[in-house]
Amino acid sequence: MPSPTILYNGRIYTLDPQQPFATAVAIQHGRVLAVGTDQDINHLHQPGGEKINLNGACVTPGLVDAHCHYQLYALSLRQVDLLEVPSLAEALHRIQHKAATLPAGEWLQGYGWKNQLWPEARLPHKSDLDAILPHHPAIFNDKSYHTAWANSRALQLAHITRDTPNPEGGEIGRDEHGEPTGILYENAIKLVRQHIPDYTHDQLVESMQQAQVNCWQAGLTGLHDFDGRSSFEALQTLHRNQQLGLRIYKNIPAALIDHAIALGLQTDFGDEWLRIGGIKIFADGALGGQTALMVEPYENAPHNLGIAVTDKEEMHAIASKASANGLSVTVHAIGDKAVHDILDVYEAVRGEEAARGDTRHLRHRIEHVQIYHPQD
């Protein structure tokens, strides 16, 4: 049996109300064996066991990210990093630098831009990309992932023209003449993304391995994931190969609810490393792109109330079906109207559960809740 690893001379934050702080901890087989004073724990030391002097450093339980798109994050490590870029010029510089490493015709992708940080403050335009990317279709999500910026080649491949109608739950950005600007909101992003070749399973697994190292370095030991089937498949591969080093609560997109029910999957099925969570619904968008669904219009856009990505009636239908089949529901809702709608839905679903005699074991959630109405 491996000898315990002893951490001592530290500040151990235990989260145990009976013993909130300690100075030492013993770890064996990846689990906490004991916590206490240096004197308490040192007697557990065995020949060959490791002892680490923390020199007063703080130790906490691992952090759990309660809302993560793990596949998107992992794949972003292969793409153009536009997080915190201070200007449009810097964003274009990074994009051009990456394009120089790719064969002509290959898709260029990236993530993280936020035009509110730029001196120009304006939204970027397809022409900004066209000037530096004559040979690559390209699309770049903003920081929220609810708005995207594409060049003309990408729009052409997606057959997006001035005559293309807005998809349900999405919007194509247009200029005063009705021409697409290259900005896409919510479900309109899918019009382009459906034309991009998928990364291979092996590429995704490799990216997730790198991503989990980054998570460890940030103190994360678990996360709640909200990506789709390919993410779940890659996570299962890591789990099967005993390479999954994060505890994952795997939520399922609403589009896959019938598949989940047909397989008999229910919330909390799994083990300590990979468990089924709930059914994920998008009620609205995000504040940055002014697509969060609001009770009153945006201050600088008097006719814009945001976008209902999934309307109230459909959310109720999905939530009702999920609950009746042992699946909890988790809804992205940022604007006050979206939050109000899902509260109504949950009230109705709790009533259905009570009528069936169900216990309230399903923990339905609202993700984000950035703005809520005083009456709620």
N, C-alpha and C positions, 0 to 999 in steps of 0.2 A: 504494500500500500504506500503511495507517495506520501512523503512527509509534508505537513502543512507549511504554507508560506506565511511568515509572520511580518506584518507591518506594525511598527511601533514608533513611539515618540511623535505622534501626529495629533491632529484634531479630526476625529472621526464623527461625522454627522450621521446618526443612525436612522432617523425618522421613527424611532421607537419612543412613544411618549413616556414609557417607564424608565428609559435610559437614553435620553436624546443625544448625549455626547459620550465619547470614549477616547482613549489615547492609543489603543492597539486593536488589531483585528487579525484573526487567523483564517486562512482560506485553504480549502482542500477540495479537490475534484470540481473546481469551478464554482464552489459555493462557500458562503460564509459559515465557518465552523463555530466561531465565538467572537464576541467583542467584549472589551473591558479595559482595565488599566494595563500598563506595561507588565506589571507584576502578575496580574491574572493570566495574561496570554503567554508570557515567556515560558511558563512551565509546559506549554504544548509543543515547544520546539524540540525537534528530534535531530539526531546526527544526519547530515546530508540535506536537511531542510534549509530553505532560504530565509534570511532575516533582512528586512529592509528598514533602515532608519529614515523616517520621513522628515526628520529635522524640523518638526513643527508644521509641515504642510497639511493642507486640508484634504480629507477624503470624503466623498459623498456617494450614495448609491448612484448607479448609472442613470442617466437621463433618458426619458422616452419622448420622442417627437410624436405628438398626438395627431399630426396632420402632415403627411409627406407623400410626394409623388416620387417614389424611389427610382422607378425606371427613368422618368424624365430627368431626375438629377444625375443618375448614373450615365445616361447617354449624353448629357450636357458636357461631360468631361471630354467628349470627343468633338465638341462643337465650339463655335466662337463664343467666348465669354464676354458678355456685354454688361455684366453687373457693375453698377456704380460708375459707368463711363461718364466723364464730366461734360462731354460735348458730342454733338453729331459728328464733328470732324474726327474725334478719337474713335467713335464707333465705326466709321467708315474705314479708318486706318486699320483697325483690327480685322475687319471683314476682308479687306484687300490683301492683308498679309496671309490670312488663312487660304484665300482663293488661289494664291500663288503656289500652294502646295498640292492642289487638286487637279486632276485631269479636266480638260475642257468638257463641259456638258454634265459634270457631276454636281449633284445638289449640294448647296451650301446652307447650313443651318446654324442657328445660335439662339441665345436666350439672355434676357435680363435687362434690356434697355428700358430707360425711364425718362421720357422726354422732359418731364418736369424738372429734372436736374440740369438740363442743358441751358446755356445762355439764350438760345433761340426759343426755347420753350415749346415751339410748334411741334406738331406731329411730323415724323419723317415722311418722305414721299417716295414712290417707286423710282422717280427720276434720280434721286440721290444714289440709289443702288445701280441703276442702269448705267450711270457714268463710270462706274468702276468694275462692273460685272457684265461685260458683253458676252461672256461665254458660259455663264453658270446660272441656272435657275436658283433662286434663293428665297428663304423665308426665315424670319427672326421673331420669336415670341418676346413680348415685353415681360417685365418682372412678374406680372400677375398671371401670365399664360392665358389671359382672356382677350388680348389684342395681339395681332401679328402684323408684320411689315414685310411685304413681298415685292420682288422686282417684276418687270414686265414679262420676262421669260417664264416666270412661275405662273403669272396670271394667264398667259397664253396657253401653257400646258394644261391649266385647269379650265380653259374655255370661259374665263370670266371677262365679260365685256360690259358696255354700258347697258346692254339689253338683258343681262343676267339678273333675275329676281333675287331678292334677299331670301336665304333659306329660313325655314322656321327656327326661331331661337337664335338668329344671327343677323349680321348686317355687313354689307360691303361698303366701305368708305368711298365716297364719291365727291368730285369737285362741283363747282357751281354749274358745270355743263353736263353733269351726269356721268362723267368718265371716272372709272375706278382709280383711286389714288394709290393703291397698294396697301392700304390699311384695311384689315379684316377684323371683325369683332365676333367673338363667341363661335357659334356653329358655322359661320362663314369660313373660319380657318380650315375646317375640314375639307372644303372645296379644293384647297390646294394640297393639304397633307395627304389626301387619299391617292395622290399621284407620286408620292415620294416612296422609293423602294424601302422596305423595312430593313432594319438591321437584322443580322442573323442571330439565331439563338445563342451561338457561341460568343458573338460579339457582346451581346447583352449580359451574359453570365460574366464575362471578363470585366466589363464595365462595372457591374455590381460588386465584384470583388474589390476593385479599386475604391468604389464609393464607400464600402463598409469600413475600409481602413480610415478614410477621411472622417467617417462618423465616429469611430473609436477615438480618434485624436481630438474630437470635439466633445467627448464625454458621453456620446450616445451609445446605449446598449440595446435599445429597442425602438420601434417606430410603428405607426399605423399607416399603412400604405393604401393609396387610392387609385393606382393604375390598373390596367386591364389584364387580359388573358396572358399575353406574352410575359408580363411581369410575374404573374403567378407561376408560369411554367419555369422561368429562370430561377425563381426562388426555390421551387421544388427541386431543381437540379442541384443547387447549392446545398440544400438540406440533405438530399440523398447522398451527396458526396462528402457530407460532414464538413462543409465549408461555409455554412451559414452561421455567422457570428453575431447576428442581431436577432432579437426576438420580434417577430413580425405579426401584426394583427392585420390580416389581409381583407380589405373591403372589396366589394364587387360592384362594378358599374351597373346602373339600372338597366342598361341595354342587355345585360346577360342574366337578368333575374329568372327568366324561364328556364335557362340552362341549369342554373343553380338549384332551382326547385325540382327539375326533372332528375337531377342527381341525388336529391335528398340532402343537400348541404344545409346545415343550420349554423347559426351564430355560436361561436366558441368551440366548434369541432376542430380538432387538431391536437398539437402537443405544445410544449413550452416554447418551441422555436417558431412554429408556423401555425396560426389559428385563423379560422374564418371569422370575419367581423360582420359588417352589415352591408346593406344595399345602398350605394351612393347615388344621390340625385343632385343635379344642379338646379337650384331655383332661379338663380340670376347670375350676373357677371361680377365685375369688380369696380371699385371706385375710380381707379386710375384711368380706365378707358370710358368712364361714365356709363357703364353697362349694368351696375348694381341697380336693382329694381326699387324705386323710391315711391313714397306716398305723394311727394311734391316734386316738381321739376328741378333739374340742376340749375344753379344760379345763373350760369352763363349760357344755358341752353334751355330756354323756357318751354320748349316743346318736347324735351327729352325726359322721360321717366325711367330710363334704363330698359333692360331687356329681360323678359320672362323666358328664361331658357326652357323651363318646364312649367306649364301653368298649374294652377291650384288643383283643378280637377284631375289632371293626370298624376300629379304628386300623390293625391289621395288614393287613386287607383293602385299605384305602385306600392305605396306604404301599406295599404290594406292587404294586398296580396302577399307582401313580404311577411308581415306580422302573422298572418294566418298560416304561414309555412315555417315559422320558427326562425325568421331572419329579422334582425333589427334594421333600422333605417337611419341613415346619416345624410343630412342635407346641407349642401353648400348654400348659405343664405347670408348675404352681406347687407343689402339695403333694407330699410325698415318695412317696406311693403312685402318683400320676400320673407322676412322674419315673421311678420304678421300672418302671412298665408300658411307657413309651415306650422306655426303654433295652432292654427285652426285645424290643420290636417292631423296633428298629433292628438289634439283633443278628441277628434272623431275616432281615431284609431284606438285610443285608450278606451273609449266607450265600447268599441267592437270587441276588444279583448275582455273587458269586464262581462259583456253579454255572453261570451263563450266560456266564462269561468277561468280564463287564463290568469296565471300569476303575472305580476309585472316584472318578469325577469329580463325582458328585452329592454335594453337601455338605448332608446332612440335619442339621436343627437342632432344638434345644429352646429355646423362648422362655421367658424368666423364670427358671426353676430357682431359686425362692426358698428351697425347703427340699428337701433330699435326705437319704435314709437313710444312716447310717454304712456299711452293708454295700454301698452302691452307690458 
